Amino acid sequence: MKRRTTLRAIFAAPAAICALSVVGLVSALTGDGLPDVIAWAMLAVPMLVVIWAMTTDRS
């Protein structure tokens, strides 16, 4: 019997990626210096997730 997956489990990772992207975009707009570093780090997360998903064998 298959275990039922909840909506929370399905959308947890995309919601976290979205939140990190929003934090990155807002910090990029609010200042220079440290906010720029935070923006680069937060906006790199979606790219790293895509690279990980493309290179990982999940069969």
N, C-alpha and C positions, 0 to 999 in steps of 0.2 A: 504494500500500500504506500502510495506517495504521500509525503508530508506536504501539507498546504503551506504555501509561502504567503506571508502577509504583505500588504502594501508598504508597510514601514520597512520591511526587509528589502523589498524591491527598489524603493526609492531612496534609501539611506545614502548610498554612495553618490548618486547624482545630485542629491540635495547638498551634501557636503562639498562637492566640487563647485556647485553653484555659489554656495556661501563664500568659499575661498576666493572665487573669481570676483564676486561683488566687493569683498574686502580689498582685494588687489586693485580694482578699478577706482574705488573711493580713495584709497591711500595714494594712488597715482595723481589724483586730481587735487589733493589737499596740501601737498607740500613737496619740498625738495630734500635731498639728503636721505635720512633714514626712511621716510615714507616711500621714496623711490625704490629702495632696497626691498622693503616689504612688498611693494607692488610687483617687482620682478619675481620674487619668490612665490607669491600667491598666484600670479598669472602663469608661472611655469608648471604648476601642478596639473592642469588639464592636459598639457602637452606630454608630461611624463606619464600620466595615466593612459593616454592613447598609445604611446610607445610601448608601455608595459603590456597593454592588451593585445597589441599586434605581434609582440614577440613571445608571448606566453602560450604554451600549448595547454588548452583547458579541456581536452577531450576525455 
